[in-house]
Amino acid sequence: MDLTLSEEHQALKESAAAFVDKEVVPFAAEWDRAEQVDRAIVGKLGRAGLLGLGVPEELGGSGGDMFAYCLAIEELGRGDQAIRGIVSVSLGLVGKSIARFGTPEQQERWLPGICSGEMVGCFGLTEPGVGSDAGNLTTKAVRDGGDYLITGSKQFITNGNWADVALVMARTGGEGGRGVSAFLVPTDSAGFSTTKITDKLGLRGQDTAALHLDAVRVPASAMLGEEGRGFTVAMTALDRGRTSIAASAVGLSTACLDAALDYAASREQFGRTIAGHQLVQQLLVETQVERDAARLLVWRAADLCDRGQPFRAEASAAKYYAAESAVRAANRCLQVFGGYGFVEEYPLAKYLRDARVLTLYEGTTQVQTLLLGRALTGVSAF
């Protein structure tokens, strides 16, 4: 694996960083306090090409590989996890699933709009009673002539209130993952409604919803992939999604470290800046080393993906380590700020709140441990 960025990758990283510094960083705290992101950011992300990364240009995307996508996601994660989530879900989980599994008609209908930011997608897997045990979801899709009627609820859905299309996993027959199919459900369908979820610990600016489907009628042509293969669609998306979450965690660790370095260089105690105190340096160095290690795990998973090699375990390892290290980074760097880190005037309180969810969604740390244990020993502990 070549650890040197190509000119193309370096240019993309710099372009994404410039976008984040101009369009995201100045507004992140305001969006967090208001519990609402300015929806105009979606169009800006589209025009910058950040909502089309990894989707071929002939399908409406901006091209690029998984490595490029992770570089951009890291920068978005540095700016604001709420904005990064828009891209990870609408593009990463929904758009790329359509590009991979969709029919030409499905691709033509949805991909240009998702990649331009004119449309938004959400990913309907988690349910009120089903989280980590995704193979036992209860939302049902019943065949009715040439259509399916979908009934059920989904919980904690990013972009749920904004979405134009929901990629919904529903049971079409049988038990476990093999009885699940995937459907592209227009959110303006009769019987489809949402409830906004507020008062979250972190990601307060991000749109989060519960989805309610009451006999929502969709044609059989709305099925994404083959019948009974929806769990495969979901897990394939999550392998890439976990790599994306890990990349965003690296970005958040960088934001924590940058803020702590700036503060340590200006704050004076005992006659000198605290950057000159050994224990403060320990907090900073531990954060940098863990951030760099997490980045290499992300790059390994992305490189394997781009070379067409299996990378499920590597994606889990990256997500496991990067998410937990982002929480440690926020804790350490808040400590550098002392009492000032505990107030919202400074960014570390938000960083800590946002970091915590990274260990939960797209597979908790415990689920990643079980996946890695199975890959290591050949024995499933599920």
NULUM-698051 format. One record per residue (C-alpha): residue number from 0; x, y, z; residue in one letter. Coordinates in steps of 0.25 Angstrom, whole numbers. Last residue first. Layout:
residues N
   lumdo      xx      yy      zz   zagu
     NUM       X       Y       Z      A
...
This chain:
residues 382
   lumdo      xx      yy      zz   zagu
     381     -94     -55      72      F
     380     -81     -62      77      A
     379     -77     -67      64      S
     378     -65     -76      63      V
     377     -54     -74      52      G
     376     -45     -69      62      T
     375     -40     -56      56      L
     374     -51     -53      47      A
     373     -62     -57      58      R
     372     -54     -48      68      G
     371     -54     -36      58      L
     370     -69     -37      56      L
     369     -71     -39      71      L
     368     -63     -27      74      T
     367     -70     -19      63      Q
     366     -83     -22      70      V
     365     -78     -17      83      Q
     364     -73      -4      77      T
     363     -87      -2      72      T
     362     -90      -5      58      G
     361     -94       6      48      E
     360     -97      15      60      Y
     359     -92      14      74      L
     358     -77      17      76      T
     357     -78      29      67      L
     356     -90      34      75      V
     355     -80      38      86      R
     354     -71      47      77      A
     353     -82      57      75      D
     352     -84      60      90      R
     351     -69      61      92      L
     350     -67      70      80      Y
     349     -78      79      85      K
     348     -72      81      99      A
     347     -58      83      92      L
     346     -63      95      84      P
     345     -61     106      94      Y
     344     -72     116      98      E
     343     -80     103     101      E
     342     -74     102     115      V
     341     -67      90     120      F
     340     -54      92     112      G
     339     -52     105     120      Y
     338     -51      98     133      G
     337     -38      91     128      G
     336     -35      93     113      F
     335     -25      82     113      V
     334     -35      73     119      Q
     333     -44      76     108      L
     332     -33      71      99      C
     331     -32      58     106      R
     330     -47      55     106      N
     329     -49      59      92      A
     328     -37      50      88      A
     327     -42      38      96      R
     326     -56      39      89      V
     325     -49      40      76      A
     324     -40      28      80      S
     323     -53      20      82      E
     322     -58      23      68      A
     321     -45      21      61      A
     320     -42       8      67      Y
     319     -55       0      65      Y
     318     -58       7      52      K
     317     -44       4      46      A
     316     -45     -11      52      A
     315     -59     -13      46      S
     314     -54      -8      32      A
     313     -42     -17      33      E
     312     -52     -29      36      A
     311     -61     -26      24      R
     310     -49     -23      15      F
     309     -50     -34       4      P
     308     -41     -29      -8      Q
     307     -46     -22     -20      G
     306     -34     -13     -20      R
     305     -42       0     -17      D
     304     -48      -8      -5      C
     303     -34     -12       0      L
     302     -29       2      -1      D
     301     -41       8       7      A
     300     -39      -3      18      A
     299     -24       1      19      R
     298     -26      16      18      W
     297     -36      15      30      V
     296     -26       7      38      L
     295     -15      17      35      L
     294     -24      28      39      R
     293     -27      21      53      A
     292     -12      20      55      A
     291     -10      35      52      D
     290     -21      39      62      R
     289     -16      30      73      E
     288      -2      36      71      V
     287      -8      51      71      Q
     286     -16      49      83      T
     285      -5      42      91      E
     284       4      54      88      V
     283      -6      64      92      L
     282      -9      58     106      L
     281       5      55     108      Q
     280       9      70     104      Q
     279      -1      74     115      V
     278       6      65     125      L
     277      20      71     122      Q
     276      17      86     123      H
     275      22      94     112      G
     274       9      95     104      A
     273       3     100     117      I
     272       9     114     113      T
     271      19     119     123      R
     270      19     126     137      G
     269      12     115     145      F
     268       0     115     136      Q
     267      -1     122     122      E
     266     -11     119     111      R
     265      -7     123      97      S
     264       0     111      92      A
     263      -8     101      99      A
     262     -21     107      93      Y
     261     -16     106      79      D
     260     -11      91      81      L
     259     -25      88      88      A
     258     -33      93      77      A
     257     -24      86      66      D
     256     -25      73      74      L
     255     -40      73      76      C
     254     -42      76      61      A
     253     -32      65      57      T
     252     -39      55      66      S
     251     -52      59      59      L
     250     -46      57      45      G
     249     -41      43      49      V
     248     -55      40      54      A
     247     -60      44      40      S
     246     -51      34      34      A
     245     -56      23      44      A
     244     -70      26      40      I
     243     -67      25      25      S
     242     -60      11      27      T
     241     -72       7      35      R
     240     -81      12      23      G
     239     -73       4      13      R
     238     -76      -9      21      D
     237     -90      -3      24      L
     236     -94      -2      10      A
     235     -90     -17       7      T
     234     -98     -21      20      M
     233    -110     -14      15      A
     232    -110     -19       1      V
     231    -107     -33       7      T
     230    -119     -32      16      F
     229    -128     -28       5      G
     228    -125     -40      -3      R
     227    -138     -47      -1      G
     226    -144     -42     -14      E
     225    -133     -38     -23      E
     224    -126     -24     -23      G
     223    -134     -11     -20      L
     222    -149     -14     -20      M
     221    -156      -1     -26      A
     220    -159      -9     -39      S
     219    -169     -17     -30      A
     218    -177      -5     -30      P
     217    -179       3     -16      V
     216    -191       4      -7      R
     215    -189       9       7      V
     214    -198       0      16      A
     213    -195      10      28      D
     212    -180      13      28      L
     211    -175      22      39      H
     210    -161      27      40      L
     209    -154      32      52      A
     208    -145      44      50      A
     207    -132      51      51      T
     206    -128      64      44      D
     205    -114      68      48      Q
     204    -112      80      57      G
     203    -112      73      70      R
     202    -101      63      65      L
     201     -99      61      80      G
     200    -107      58      93      L
     199    -120      58      85      K
     198    -132      67      89      D
     197    -139      65      76      T
     196    -145      54      68      I
     195    -154      58      57      K
     194    -166      49      54      T
     193    -168      44      39      T
     192    -179      40      30      S
     191    -181      30      19      F
     190    -196      25      17      G
     189    -197      31       3      A
     188    -184      32      -4      S
     187    -177      46      -3      D
     186    -165      39       3      T
     185    -162      31      -9      P
     184    -158      17      -5      V
     183    -146      10     -11      L
     182    -148      -4      -6      F
     181    -139     -15       0      A
     180    -143     -29       3      S
     179    -141     -37      16      V
     178    -145     -52      18      G
     177    -130     -57      17      R
     176    -126     -48      28      G
     175    -134     -56      39      G
     174    -147     -62      37      E
     173    -156     -65      24      G
     172    -163     -55      15      G
     171    -163     -41      10      T
     170    -157     -34      22      R
     169    -154     -20      20      A
     168    -141     -12      18      M
     167    -145       3      14      V
     166    -136      11       5      L
     165    -144      24       7      A
     164    -145      34      -4      V
     163    -148      49      -4      D
     162    -141      51      10      A
     161    -142      63      18      W
     160    -150      57      30      N
     159    -141      45      31      G
     158    -128      51      28      N
     157    -122      42      38      T
     156    -132      31      43      I
     155    -132      29      58      F
     154    -144      19      57      Q
     153    -151      11      46      K
     152    -166       7      47      S
     151    -174      -3      40      G
     150    -183      -6      28      T
     149    -179      -8      13      I
     148    -190     -12       3      L
     147    -183     -18      -9      Y
     146    -188     -16     -24      D
     145    -191     -24     -36      G
     144    -202     -32     -29      G
     143    -201     -29     -15      D
     142    -188     -35      -9      R
     141    -186     -32       6      V
     140    -174     -24      11      A
     139    -172     -25      26      K
     138    -165     -17      36      T
     137    -161     -26      47      T
     136    -145     -26      47      L
     135    -139     -39      51      N
     134    -126     -38      43      G
     133    -123     -25      49      A
     132    -119     -30      62      D
     131    -111     -18      66      S
     130    -123      -9      66      G
     129    -137     -15      66      V
     128    -148     -11      75      G
     127    -150       3      70      P
     126    -145       0      56      E
     125    -131       2      50      T
     124    -131      -1      35      L
     123    -137      11      27      G
     122    -125      18      20      F
     121    -129      33      16      C
     120    -127      39       3      G
     119    -127      54      -1      V
     118    -130      60     -15      M
     117    -125      73     -22      E
     116    -112      71     -15      G
     115    -105      68     -29      S
     114    -101      54     -26      C
     113    -115      50     -20      I
     112    -122      57     -32      G
     111    -114      50     -42      P
     110    -115      36     -35      L
     109    -130      35     -33      W
     108    -138      33     -46      R
     107    -126      29     -55      E
     106    -121      19     -45      Q
     105    -134      13     -43      Q
     104    -137      11     -58      E
     103    -123       6     -60      P
     102    -126      -5     -49      T
     101    -120      -3     -36      G
     100    -110     -11     -28      F
      99     -97      -4     -28      R
      98    -101      10     -32      A
      97    -113       9     -24      I
      96    -105       5     -12      S
      95     -95      16     -15      K
      94    -106      26     -14      G
      93    -113      21      -1      V
      92    -102      17       9      L
      91     -90      26       4      G
      90     -98      37      -3      L
      89    -110      41       5      S
      88    -104      34      18      V
      87     -90      38      18      S
      86     -92      51      12      V
      85    -103      56      21      I
      84     -95      50      33      G
      83     -83      59      30      R
      82     -91      71      32      I
      81     -95      67      46      A
      80     -81      62      49      Q
      79     -76      76      47      D
      78     -63      82      41      G
      77     -53      71      44      R
      76     -63      60      40      G
      75     -65      68      27      L
      74     -49      67      25      E
      73     -49      52      28      E
      72     -61      50      19      I
      71     -53      56       8      A
      70     -41      47      10      L
      69     -50      35      11      C
      68     -57      38      -2      Y
      67     -44      39      -9      A
      66     -39      25      -3      F
      65     -53      19      -8      M
      64     -50      23     -22      D
      63     -53      35     -31      G
      62     -65      39     -40      G
      61     -73      52     -39      S
      60     -87      45     -40      G
      59     -98      46     -50      G
      58     -98      32     -54      L
      57     -88      34     -66      E
      56     -79      41     -56      E
      55     -78      28     -48      P
      54     -82      29     -33      V
      53     -70      29     -23      G
      52     -71      44     -20      L
      51     -85      49     -24      G
      50     -89      57     -11      L
      49     -76      64     -10      L
      48     -76      70     -24      G
      47     -75      84     -19      A
      46     -88      87     -25      R
      45     -94      75     -17      G
      44     -89      80      -4      L
      43     -94      94      -7      K
      42    -108      88     -10      G
      41    -108      81       3      V
      40    -103      93      11      I
      39    -116     100       7      A
      38    -122      92      18      R
      37    -117     101      29      D
      36    -114      91      40      V
      35    -124      91      51      Q
      34    -123      88      66      E
      33    -121     103      68      A
      32    -110     102      77      R
      31    -103      92      68      D
      30    -105     100      56      W
      29     -99     112      63      E
      28     -87     104      67      A
      27     -85      98      53      A
      26     -86     111      45      F
      25     -72     116      43      P
      24     -67     102      42      V
      23     -76      98      31      V
      22     -76     106      18      E
      21     -62     113      18      K
      20     -53     104      26      D
      19     -61      91      21      V
      18     -60      96       6      F
      17     -45      98       7      A
      16     -43      85      14      A
      15     -51      78       3      A
      14     -42      85      -8      S
      13     -29      81      -1      E
      12     -33      67       1      K
      11     -37      66     -14      L
      10     -24      73     -19      A
       9     -16      63     -10      Q
       8     -24      51     -16      H
       7     -22      56     -30      E
       6      -7      58     -28      E
       5      -6      44     -22      S
       4      -5      43      -7      L
       3       7      35      -2      T
       2       4      23       7      L
       1       6      14      -4      D
       0       0       0       0      M
